[in-house]
Amino acid sequence: DITERKMAERALERRASQLAMVNEIGRQIASILELDQLLHQIVHLLNEASGYRYVSIFLLDEDSNDLVLRAGAGDRMVPDGTRIPLEARSINTHVTRTGEPLLVNDVSQEPLYLLIEEMADTRSELCVPIKVKGQVIGTLDVQSTELHAFDESDLSTLQTLAHQAAIAIENARLFAETKRNANDLTLLLGTSTAISSTLDLDQILETVAHQITTSLVSTFCRITLLDETRENLVIRATSPIRDQEAKGALGRRCPLATVPWHRQVIETAEPVILRQDVPERALSDEEREIALTEEVKSAVLIPLIVGGRVLGVISLGEERSWERSPFTREKVELCQSIAAQAAVAIENARLYQELQQSFIQTIATLAAAVEAKDPHTGGHSQRATELAVAIAQELGLSEEEIELIRYAGLLHDVGKIGISEQILLKPGPLNVKEWEVVRRHPALGANIVERAALLQKLVPIILYHHEHYDGQGYPEGLRGEDIPLKARILAVADAFEAMTSGRAYRPAMTVEQALATLREGADRQWDGKLVEILHRIIQEQGHQK
């Protein structure tokens, strides 16, 4: 029969055209590895080649169990990002739940059809599942304004295209996951490098807050630590610091009783995701105060844990409006990894601070022991130290160098512990033999402090603080700038303080007499530049002895 043959030929031509379309779409999408670009290209090519009224791809969001419109093409567009709860009644959700395609040639007779105002003139719809490794990850859907627009050939074509799309989507997802993992590793390495290069707690916290805010693209980050009582959280870092209110919040204490969600994180050592539009999960006023914003829409609270003990909480907040929390499982896991690094660094910094405090107390004890031998020198080391630090600050030395001068100033006479009180307290001039004994005190002091690892950097300052600029000092007769700068600084400060203090064998000089003596000895006994700096400091302070 001629009519049947022509119909068969048309069907073959149509099928061949459909297969050619599928092949062409497959060829064009094969090299696209960016997911959104891939999805939009698929629907655009299919809409253009087939003439279907509307083409869309929905993907399943496993976190929310929603179908999310990721790409659409046609004359009346539904906005990307439109969500349909998986339990809702619709053709797309039915296909996702069952994993079976659905061809509807008269939507008015289909109870599953979900009427959308923008699509009110749809008459036929064909929806097929997109499967990866047997699991439905979404749907490919086409619609027409004609009744009975689709047949088994369209169904077969769309299923073939859905299979191609599934492969391309999985490749794009794997590429995105690899890229994300690489970025995450880069972030973790960068954070680890940044926070391991310092033992300054505030610097560590500022670095972590900045890294998290920048890398996770969140509106803000706050880091709070438990105080010594573990009953209060203290705001220690905030990023970004946008105004005076944020700066002023640093150091603020929040009792745990007033911040229930933070308390839950501390008690359970588990993260919590919050959304303001869900009443039972809303932030309290105090928790909003920690967040430093009235506009927060969602937040995630991450515990800082080391050795099974929670040190505090990292709070990430988002002011932008989202239909659901922007803090995905991947973001929370990345933040937990950063928090684990930060917690170790915080604990190390705390232990170092405790060690430093113990170190300072040891120095103070040693200094007190030295001055206890001579009532005339009480407070000498402290006063000389203050002057030496002032000179160092005027020179613009680093904080680390200034700290060394501070500790060395307190201990510069520690070697006198090994000198007889008969010599130290002798009311008259010392004889040659006694003077030789006194001249040993810098070396004795250096021997004492070098036995402690934390004090070894003080050795050259203590050992050489009695060297003279012209090489006539002791113990080694160093000259000029061969004498370490910090030792030269201490020498000037020590000399001025000694001259303006009374001794058993002489009265104190006036400030003017002491400054005149220093200037006479400039570039001979003392570094002339440092003498001038001390002179200026004394004048500015209006120093009175």
ZAVO-651264 format. One record per residue (C-alpha): x, y, z; residue in three letters; residue number from 1. Coordinates in steps of 0.02 Angstrom, whole numbers, plus 50000, padded with zeros to 5 digits. Layout:
BEGIN
> px, py, pz, rest, nr
> X, Y, Z, Ala, NUM
...
This chain:
BEGIN
> px, py, pz, rest, nr
> 50000, 50000, 50000, Asp, 1
> 50073, 50168, 49943, Ile, 2
> 50000, 50266, 50090, Thr, 3
> 50072, 50148, 50219, Glu, 4
> 50240, 50149, 50132, Arg, 5
> 50243, 50339, 50133, Lys, 6
> 50196, 50342, 50317, Met, 7
> 50335, 50219, 50354, Ala, 8
> 50459, 50323, 50254, Glu, 9
> 50407, 50479, 50348, Arg, 10
> 50426, 50388, 50513, Ala, 11
> 50600, 50330, 50462, Leu, 12
> 50647, 50504, 50406, Glu, 13
> 50582, 50575, 50570, Arg, 14
> 50676, 50445, 50669, Arg, 15
> 50834, 50478, 50571, Ala, 16
> 50812, 50665, 50601, Ser, 17
> 50788, 50634, 50786, Gln, 18
> 50943, 50524, 50796, Leu, 19
> 51043, 50655, 50701, Ala, 20
> 50982, 50785, 50825, Met, 21
> 51033, 50675, 50971, Val, 22
> 51204, 50644, 50894, Asn, 23
> 51230, 50830, 50861, Glu, 24
> 51178, 50878, 51037, Ile, 25
> 51291, 50741, 51107, Gly, 26
> 51437, 50806, 51003, Arg, 27
> 51411, 50986, 51060, Gln, 28
> 51396, 50947, 51245, Ile, 29
> 51534, 50817, 51255, Ala, 30
> 51671, 50941, 51300, Ser, 31
> 51572, 51052, 51420, Ile, 32
> 51628, 51025, 51600, Leu, 33
> 51541, 51172, 51685, Glu, 34
> 51374, 51106, 51748, Leu, 35
> 51263, 51258, 51726, Asp, 36
> 51333, 51292, 51552, Gln, 37
> 51306, 51109, 51507, Leu, 38
> 51124, 51106, 51564, Leu, 39
> 51079, 51268, 51476, His, 40
> 51162, 51208, 51316, Gln, 41
> 51063, 51045, 51319, Ile, 42
> 50893, 51129, 51336, Val, 43
> 50938, 51266, 51211, His, 44
> 50996, 51143, 51078, Leu, 45
> 50846, 51028, 51105, Leu, 46
> 50722, 51172, 51100, Asn, 47
> 50802, 51244, 50943, Glu, 48
> 50815, 51078, 50850, Ala, 49
> 50647, 51002, 50898, Ser, 50
> 50532, 51151, 50904, Gly, 51
> 50459, 51092, 51070, Tyr, 52
> 50363, 51230, 51157, Arg, 53
> 50464, 51215, 51318, Tyr, 54
> 50614, 51109, 51373, Val, 55
> 50676, 51096, 51552, Ser, 56
> 50798, 51000, 51662, Ile, 57
> 50764, 50973, 51846, Phe, 58
> 50897, 50902, 51961, Leu, 59
> 50870, 50826, 52133, Leu, 60
> 50941, 50922, 52281, Asp, 61
> 50983, 50782, 52403, Glu, 62
> 51004, 50901, 52550, Asp, 63
> 50827, 50971, 52536, Ser, 64
> 50744, 50827, 52441, Asn, 65
> 50679, 50956, 52316, Asp, 66
> 50678, 50952, 52127, Leu, 67
> 50763, 51111, 52069, Val, 68
> 50740, 51186, 51897, Leu, 69
> 50919, 51207, 51835, Arg, 70
> 50889, 51255, 51653, Ala, 71
> 50743, 51294, 51540, Gly, 72
> 50718, 51350, 51359, Ala, 73
> 50563, 51403, 51266, Gly, 74
> 50444, 51547, 51235, Asp, 75
> 50381, 51560, 51414, Arg, 76
> 50517, 51534, 51544, Met, 77
> 50497, 51477, 51724, Val, 78
> 50639, 51552, 51828, Pro, 79
> 50792, 51444, 51859, Asp, 80
> 50800, 51391, 52040, Gly, 81
> 50613, 51355, 52053, Thr, 82
> 50591, 51214, 52179, Arg, 83
> 50463, 51074, 52190, Ile, 84
> 50464, 50967, 52348, Pro, 85
> 50489, 50786, 52298, Leu, 86
> 50332, 50733, 52391, Glu, 87
> 50227, 50860, 52293, Ala, 88
> 50108, 50805, 52155, Arg, 89
> 50182, 50837, 51983, Ser, 90
> 50237, 50743, 51829, Ile, 91
> 50422, 50780, 51864, Asn, 92
> 50415, 50722, 52046, Thr, 93
> 50320, 50564, 51994, His, 94
> 50451, 50520, 51865, Val, 95
> 50590, 50554, 51992, Thr, 96
> 50509, 50445, 52124, Arg, 97
> 50466, 50300, 52009, Thr, 98
> 50613, 50310, 51890, Gly, 99
> 50492, 50281, 51745, Glu, 100
> 50454, 50400, 51599, Pro, 101
> 50282, 50477, 51579, Leu, 102
> 50202, 50528, 51414, Leu, 103
> 50044, 50634, 51432, Val, 104
> 49956, 50687, 51271, Asn, 105
> 49816, 50781, 51358, Asp, 106
> 49870, 50863, 51521, Val, 107
> 49691, 50912, 51561, Ser, 108
> 49657, 50728, 51592, Gln, 109
> 49814, 50698, 51696, Glu, 110
> 49792, 50721, 51886, Pro, 111
> 49981, 50731, 51908, Leu, 112
> 49994, 50884, 51796, Tyr, 113
> 50051, 51036, 51895, Leu, 114
> 49972, 51192, 51821, Leu, 115
> 50092, 51338, 51817, Ile, 116
> 50026, 51507, 51761, Glu, 117
> 50170, 51537, 51642, Glu, 118
> 50133, 51368, 51559, Met, 119
> 49942, 51378, 51554, Ala, 120
> 49930, 51338, 51368, Asp, 121
> 50025, 51173, 51381, Thr, 122
> 49927, 51028, 51309, Arg, 123
> 50053, 50884, 51301, Ser, 124
> 50203, 50841, 51409, Glu, 125
> 50339, 50709, 51401, Leu, 126
> 50455, 50680, 51549, Cys, 127
> 50596, 50554, 51565, Val, 128
> 50713, 50517, 51712, Pro, 129
> 50899, 50560, 51708, Ile, 130
> 50991, 50417, 51790, Lys, 131
> 51170, 50395, 51847, Val, 132
> 51223, 50220, 51903, Lys, 133
> 51040, 50170, 51915, Gly, 134
> 50995, 50317, 52028, Gln, 135
> 50877, 50454, 51970, Val, 136
> 50964, 50623, 51983, Ile, 137
> 50833, 50726, 51891, Gly, 138
> 50717, 50739, 51741, Thr, 139
> 50718, 50798, 51561, Leu, 140
> 50549, 50870, 51518, Asp, 141
> 50472, 50936, 51355, Val, 142
> 50302, 51018, 51329, Gln, 143
> 50193, 51065, 51181, Ser, 144
> 50042, 51175, 51151, Thr, 145
> 49967, 51036, 51041, Glu, 146
> 49865, 50886, 51096, Leu, 147
> 49944, 50716, 51060, His, 148
> 50108, 50801, 51015, Ala, 149
> 50219, 50656, 51069, Phe, 150
> 50234, 50472, 51023, Asp, 151
> 50346, 50324, 51062, Glu, 152
> 50478, 50391, 50943, Ser, 153
> 50488, 50553, 51043, Asp, 154
> 50497, 50452, 51203, Leu, 155
> 50640, 50345, 51136, Ser, 156
> 50731, 50500, 51073, Thr, 157
> 50714, 50591, 51238, Leu, 158
> 50771, 50438, 51336, Gln, 159
> 50927, 50425, 51227, Thr, 160
> 50962, 50610, 51253, Leu, 161
> 50932, 50591, 51442, Ala, 162
> 51061, 50451, 51443, His, 163
> 51187, 50563, 51355, Gln, 164
> 51145, 50705, 51472, Ala, 165
> 51171, 50592, 51623, Ala, 166
> 51347, 50548, 51566, Ile, 167
> 51388, 50731, 51533, Ala, 168
> 51313, 50787, 51698, Ile, 169
> 51411, 50656, 51795, Glu, 170
> 51571, 50708, 51707, Asn, 171
> 51535, 50891, 51748, Ala, 172
> 51497, 50846, 51929, Arg, 173
> 51657, 50744, 51944, Leu, 174
> 51756, 50887, 51867, Phe, 175
> 51674, 51012, 51985, Ala, 176
> 51708, 50897, 52133, Glu, 177
> 51891, 50877, 52082, Thr, 178
> 51908, 51064, 52059, Lys, 179
> 51821, 51097, 52225, Arg, 180
> 51933, 50971, 52313, Asn, 181
> 52086, 51053, 52237, Ala, 182
> 52024, 51224, 52294, Asn, 183
> 51985, 51155, 52466, Asp, 184
> 52158, 51079, 52481, Leu, 185
> 52235, 51244, 52425, Thr, 186
> 52132, 51335, 52556, Leu, 187
> 52178, 51212, 52693, Leu, 188
> 52362, 51219, 52647, Leu, 189
> 52357, 51409, 52642, Gly, 190
> 52269, 51418, 52809, Thr, 191
> 52388, 51291, 52887, Ser, 192
> 52539, 51387, 52823, Thr, 193
> 52471, 51554, 52883, Ala, 194
> 52425, 51498, 53059, Ile, 195
> 52576, 51387, 53087, Ser, 196
> 52694, 51532, 53052, Ser, 197
> 52647, 51622, 53213, Thr, 198
> 52610, 51587, 53395, Leu, 199
> 52517, 51750, 53418, Asp, 200
> 52338, 51700, 53463, Leu, 201
> 52254, 51857, 53398, Asp, 202
> 52345, 51845, 53232, Gln, 203
> 52294, 51662, 53214, Ile, 204
> 52111, 51702, 53246, Leu, 205
> 52111, 51851, 53127, Glu, 206
> 52190, 51744, 52990, Thr, 207
> 52064, 51604, 53011, Val, 208
> 51915, 51723, 53011, Ala, 209
> 51978, 51810, 52854, His, 210
> 52017, 51647, 52764, Gln, 211
> 51845, 51574, 52800, Ile, 212
> 51749, 51731, 52750, Thr, 213
> 51846, 51753, 52588, Thr, 214
> 51854, 51573, 52532, Ser, 215
> 51677, 51520, 52578, Leu, 216
> 51605, 51685, 52516, Val, 217
> 51502, 51714, 52672, Ser, 218
> 51445, 51884, 52737, Thr, 219
> 51537, 51871, 52901, Phe, 220
> 51636, 51760, 53018, Cys, 221
> 51651, 51776, 53207, Arg, 222
> 51763, 51672, 53318, Ile, 223
> 51719, 51656, 53502, Thr, 224
> 51822, 51565, 53632, Leu, 225
> 51771, 51500, 53802, Leu, 226
> 51846, 51596, 53947, Asp, 227
> 51938, 51515, 54092, Glu, 228
> 51774, 51477, 54181, Thr, 229
> 51700, 51395, 54024, Arg, 230
> 51538, 51486, 54065, Glu, 231
> 51560, 51631, 53943, Asn, 232
> 51603, 51650, 53760, Leu, 233
> 51721, 51794, 53717, Val, 234
> 51721, 51872, 53543, Ile, 235
> 51903, 51861, 53488, Arg, 236
> 51898, 51889, 53299, Ala, 237
> 51779, 51957, 53168, Thr, 238
> 51789, 51969, 52979, Ser, 239
> 51762, 52082, 52893, Pro, 240
> 51779, 52226, 53017, Ile, 241
> 51662, 52347, 52929, Arg, 242
> 51628, 52476, 53061, Asp, 243
> 51665, 52535, 53238, Gln, 244
> 51528, 52424, 53307, Glu, 245
> 51619, 52269, 53246, Ala, 246
> 51786, 52330, 53314, Lys, 247
> 51706, 52374, 53480, Gly, 248
> 51632, 52200, 53496, Ala, 249
> 51802, 52117, 53512, Leu, 250
> 51824, 52058, 53691, Gly, 251
> 51636, 52058, 53727, Arg, 252
> 51580, 51917, 53843, Arg, 253
> 51419, 51819, 53814, Cys, 254
> 51360, 51701, 53951, Pro, 255
> 51323, 51527, 53882, Leu, 256
> 51152, 51533, 53964, Ala, 257
> 51102, 51672, 53843, Thr, 258
> 51161, 51588, 53682, Val, 259
> 51072, 51418, 53675, Pro, 260
> 51128, 51369, 53501, Trp, 261
> 51310, 51406, 53539, His, 262
> 51292, 51310, 53702, Arg, 263
> 51221, 51162, 53606, Gln, 264
> 51371, 51163, 53489, Val, 265
> 51490, 51165, 53638, Ile, 266
> 51397, 51028, 53731, Glu, 267
> 51375, 50911, 53580, Thr, 268
> 51534, 50958, 53484, Ala, 269
> 51426, 50954, 53327, Glu, 270
> 51391, 51095, 53201, Pro, 271
> 51220, 51178, 53192, Val, 272
> 51140, 51264, 53042, Ile, 273
> 51016, 51404, 53082, Leu, 274
> 50888, 51497, 52978, Arg, 275
> 50800, 51654, 53034, Gln, 276
> 50639, 51614, 52940, Asp, 277
> 50614, 51454, 53041, Val, 278
> 50549, 51516, 53211, Pro, 279
> 50609, 51371, 53317, Glu, 280
> 50785, 51391, 53247, Arg, 281
> 50794, 51580, 53259, Ala, 282
> 50944, 51665, 53338, Leu, 283
> 50920, 51740, 53511, Ser, 284
> 50955, 51925, 53536, Asp, 285
> 51121, 51880, 53619, Glu, 286
> 51168, 51763, 53477, Glu, 287
> 51124, 51900, 53355, Arg, 288
> 51240, 52013, 53456, Glu, 289
> 51380, 51888, 53429, Ile, 290
> 51337, 51892, 53244, Ala, 291
> 51346, 52084, 53250, Leu, 292
> 51205, 52102, 53124, Thr, 293
> 51018, 52121, 53128, Glu, 294
> 51000, 52059, 52950, Glu, 295
> 51070, 51883, 52961, Val, 296
> 50962, 51761, 52863, Lys, 297
> 51057, 51601, 52902, Ser, 298
> 51208, 51546, 53001, Ala, 299
> 51313, 51393, 53036, Val, 300
> 51401, 51365, 53202, Leu, 301
> 51558, 51256, 53199, Ile, 302
> 51644, 51194, 53358, Pro, 303
> 51830, 51219, 53383, Leu, 304
> 51889, 51051, 53453, Ile, 305
> 52060, 50990, 53508, Val, 306
> 52091, 50831, 53605, Gly, 307
> 51904, 50803, 53625, Gly, 308
> 51884, 50971, 53712, Arg, 309
> 51785, 51115, 53635, Val, 310
> 51880, 51280, 53642, Leu, 311
> 51749, 51391, 53562, Gly, 312
> 51638, 51418, 53410, Val, 313
> 51662, 51483, 53233, Ile, 314
> 51503, 51573, 53178, Ser, 315
> 51475, 51596, 52992, Leu, 316
> 51329, 51708, 52941, Gly, 317
> 51241, 51756, 52781, Glu, 318
> 51140, 51916, 52757, Glu, 319
> 51085, 51878, 52578, Arg, 320
> 50913, 51801, 52553, Ser, 321
> 50912, 51617, 52509, Trp, 322
> 50764, 51502, 52493, Glu, 323
> 50860, 51383, 52604, Arg, 324
> 51025, 51392, 52696, Ser, 325
> 51176, 51427, 52584, Pro, 326
> 51282, 51322, 52700, Phe, 327
> 51290, 51158, 52605, Thr, 328
> 51359, 50996, 52675, Arg, 329
> 51520, 51025, 52576, Glu, 330
> 51541, 51201, 52650, Lys, 331
> 51510, 51140, 52826, Val, 332
> 51636, 50998, 52805, Glu, 333
> 51767, 51118, 52736, Leu, 334
> 51737, 51237, 52880, Cys, 335
> 51756, 51091, 53002, Gln, 336
> 51924, 51050, 52924, Ser, 337
> 51981, 51230, 52944, Ile, 338
> 51914, 51232, 53122, Ala, 339
> 52015, 51074, 53163, Ala, 340
> 52175, 51161, 53103, Gln, 341
> 52129, 51320, 53194, Ala, 342
> 52093, 51229, 53358, Ala, 343
> 52266, 51150, 53360, Val, 344
> 52347, 51318, 53322, Ala, 345
> 52244, 51403, 53457, Ile, 346
> 52292, 51272, 53586, Glu, 347
> 52476, 51287, 53538, Asn, 348
> 52465, 51477, 53553, Ala, 349
> 52383, 51462, 53723, Arg, 350
> 52516, 51342, 53785, Leu, 351
> 52650, 51459, 53718, Tyr, 352
> 52570, 51606, 53808, Gln, 353
> 52570, 51505, 53970, Glu, 354
> 52753, 51462, 53941, Leu, 355
> 52791, 51645, 53907, Gln, 356
> 52702, 51696, 54066, Gln, 357
> 52802, 51568, 54164, Ser, 358
> 52959, 51632, 54079, Phe, 359
> 52920, 51812, 54128, Ile, 360
> 52886, 51761, 54307, Gln, 361
> 53053, 51669, 54312, Thr, 362
> 53141, 51825, 54250, Ile, 363
> 53053, 51934, 54379, Ala, 364
> 53103, 51813, 54517, Thr, 365
> 53285, 51812, 54463, Leu, 366
> 53288, 52003, 54451, Ala, 367
> 53212, 52018, 54625, Ala, 368
> 53342, 51897, 54694, Ala, 369
> 53483, 52005, 54625, Val, 370
> 53416, 52169, 54692, Glu, 371
> 53377, 52093, 54862, Ala, 372
> 53565, 52082, 54893, Lys, 373
> 53585, 52271, 54884, Asp, 374
> 53452, 52387, 54957, Pro, 375
> 53529, 52533, 54861, His, 376
> 53491, 52453, 54691, Thr, 377
> 53309, 52410, 54723, Gly, 378
> 53211, 52443, 54563, Gly, 379
> 53369, 52480, 54463, His, 380
> 53342, 52341, 54335, Ser, 381
> 53160, 52390, 54307, Gln, 382
> 53202, 52574, 54282, Arg, 383
> 53349, 52537, 54167, Ala, 384
> 53237, 52419, 54068, Thr, 385
> 53104, 52553, 54042, Glu, 386
> 53234, 52673, 53973, Leu, 387
> 53310, 52540, 53861, Ala, 388
> 53138, 52494, 53791, Val, 389
> 53102, 52678, 53758, Ala, 390
> 53264, 52694, 53659, Ile, 391
> 53225, 52535, 53561, Ala, 392
> 53051, 52599, 53519, Gln, 393
> 53124, 52765, 53461, Glu, 394
> 53239, 52667, 53345, Leu, 395
> 53089, 52572, 53274, Gly, 396
> 53147, 52399, 53326, Leu, 397
> 53027, 52254, 53306, Ser, 398
> 52917, 52193, 53449, Glu, 399
> 53022, 52035, 53461, Glu, 400
> 53183, 52136, 53480, Glu, 401
> 53102, 52251, 53608, Ile, 402
> 53046, 52099, 53708, Glu, 403
> 53225, 52035, 53711, Leu, 404
> 53286, 52203, 53774, Ile, 405
> 53150, 52202, 53907, Arg, 406
> 53200, 52030, 53972, Tyr, 407
> 53387, 52066, 53959, Ala, 408
> 53362, 52230, 54053, Gly, 409
> 53280, 52140, 54197, Leu, 410
> 53419, 52010, 54202, Leu, 411
> 53572, 52111, 54151, His, 412
> 53645, 52107, 54328, Asp, 413
> 53595, 51928, 54370, Val, 414
> 53780, 51881, 54375, Gly, 415
> 53798, 51983, 54534, Lys, 416
> 53715, 51837, 54624, Ile, 417
> 53887, 51757, 54620, Gly, 418
> 53978, 51908, 54694, Ile, 419
> 54009, 51928, 54880, Ser, 420
> 53898, 52053, 54973, Glu, 421
> 54057, 52121, 55054, Gln, 422
> 54109, 52184, 54883, Ile, 423
> 53937, 52237, 54821, Leu, 424
> 53898, 52334, 54981, Leu, 425
> 54074, 52403, 55014, Lys, 426
> 54051, 52587, 55064, Pro, 427
> 54214, 52647, 54986, Gly, 428
> 54305, 52625, 54820, Pro, 429
> 54348, 52448, 54764, Leu, 430
> 54528, 52392, 54754, Asn, 431
> 54600, 52314, 54596, Val, 432
> 54563, 52136, 54650, Lys, 433
> 54384, 52178, 54701, Glu, 434
> 54357, 52271, 54538, Trp, 435
> 54414, 52118, 54441, Glu, 436
> 54282, 52016, 54532, Val, 437
> 54143, 52142, 54489, Val, 438
> 54196, 52143, 54307, Arg, 439
> 54154, 51958, 54299, Arg, 440
> 53967, 51985, 54325, His, 441
> 53920, 52001, 54138, Pro, 442
> 54003, 51833, 54100, Ala, 443
> 53928, 51755, 54256, Leu, 444
> 53756, 51818, 54205, Gly, 445
> 53778, 51752, 54027, Ala, 446
> 53826, 51581, 54097, Asn, 447
> 53670, 51578, 54205, Ile, 448
> 53544, 51624, 54069, Val, 449
> 53618, 51518, 53929, Glu, 450
> 53570, 51361, 54024, Arg, 451
> 53386, 51398, 53992, Ala, 452
> 53335, 51374, 53810, Ala, 453
> 53209, 51517, 53815, Leu, 454
> 53342, 51637, 53881, Leu, 455
> 53484, 51599, 53762, Gln, 456
> 53446, 51748, 53647, Lys, 457
> 53481, 51861, 53795, Leu, 458
> 53662, 51801, 53814, Val, 459
> 53749, 51930, 53699, Pro, 460
> 53649, 52075, 53772, Ile, 461
> 53695, 52030, 53951, Ile, 462
> 53874, 51980, 53909, Leu, 463
> 53918, 52142, 53817, Tyr, 464
> 53819, 52278, 53908, His, 465
> 53981, 52342, 53987, His, 466
> 54082, 52352, 53826, Glu, 467
> 54138, 52528, 53778, His, 468
> 54117, 52607, 53608, Tyr, 469
> 54307, 52642, 53601, Asp, 470
> 54352, 52462, 53644, Gly, 471
> 54406, 52497, 53825, Gln, 472
> 54262, 52402, 53906, Gly, 473
> 54242, 52223, 53965, Tyr, 474
> 54236, 52073, 53958, Pro, 475
> 54306, 52061, 53779, Glu, 476
> 54352, 52239, 53731, Gly, 477
> 54233, 52247, 53582, Leu, 478
> 54233, 52411, 53485, Arg, 479
> 54099, 52517, 53399, Gly, 480
> 53965, 52423, 53304, Glu, 481
> 54049, 52258, 53340, Asp, 482
> 53955, 52276, 53504, Ile, 483
> 53776, 52211, 53475, Pro, 484
> 53651, 52354, 53457, Leu, 485
> 53539, 52291, 53597, Lys, 486
> 53690, 52282, 53715, Ala, 487
> 53736, 52463, 53668, Arg, 488
> 53557, 52518, 53704, Ile, 489
> 53559, 52433, 53874, Leu, 490
> 53730, 52508, 53914, Ala, 491
> 53667, 52687, 53893, Val, 492
> 53507, 52656, 53992, Ala, 493
> 53600, 52561, 54129, Asp, 494
> 53731, 52698, 54148, Ala, 495
> 53604, 52839, 54161, Phe, 496
> 53499, 52746, 54289, Glu, 497
> 53653, 52699, 54392, Ala, 498
> 53719, 52877, 54391, Met, 499
> 53553, 52949, 54450, Thr, 500
> 53536, 52821, 54590, Ser, 501
> 53627, 52831, 54757, Gly, 502
> 53752, 52699, 54806, Arg, 503
> 53835, 52651, 54969, Ala, 504
> 53996, 52733, 54910, Tyr, 505
> 53925, 52891, 54825, Arg, 506
> 53772, 53002, 54814, Pro, 507
> 53658, 53008, 54661, Ala, 508
> 53694, 53130, 54519, Met, 509
> 53560, 53250, 54459, Thr, 510
> 53479, 53215, 54291, Val, 511
> 53576, 53359, 54213, Glu, 512
> 53742, 53295, 54283, Gln, 513
> 53707, 53119, 54220, Ala, 514
> 53660, 53180, 54045, Leu, 515
> 53817, 53289, 54040, Ala, 516
> 53924, 53139, 54088, Thr, 517
> 53844, 53035, 53952, Leu, 518
> 53875, 53169, 53821, Arg, 519
> 54057, 53185, 53876, Glu, 520
> 54076, 52997, 53851, Gly, 521
> 53980, 52991, 53686, Ala, 522
> 54073, 52891, 53552, Asp, 523
> 54202, 52843, 53684, Arg, 524
> 54112, 52743, 53818, Gln, 525
> 53938, 52746, 53739, Trp, 526
> 53863, 52752, 53564, Asp, 527
> 53840, 52939, 53530, Gly, 528
> 53679, 52915, 53430, Lys, 529
> 53599, 52820, 53573, Leu, 530
> 53655, 52953, 53699, Val, 531
> 53565, 53085, 53594, Glu, 532
> 53408, 52979, 53586, Ile, 533
> 53410, 52953, 53775, Leu, 534
> 53436, 53141, 53801, His, 535
> 53283, 53178, 53693, Arg, 536
> 53178, 53046, 53783, Ile, 537
> 53223, 53117, 53955, Ile, 538
> 53180, 53292, 53899, Gln, 539
> 53014, 53237, 53823, Glu, 540
> 52967, 53140, 53979, Gln, 541
> 53013, 53285, 54091, Gly, 542
> 53110, 53154, 54187, His, 543
> 53127, 53185, 54373, Gln, 544
> 53234, 53073, 54478, Lys, 545
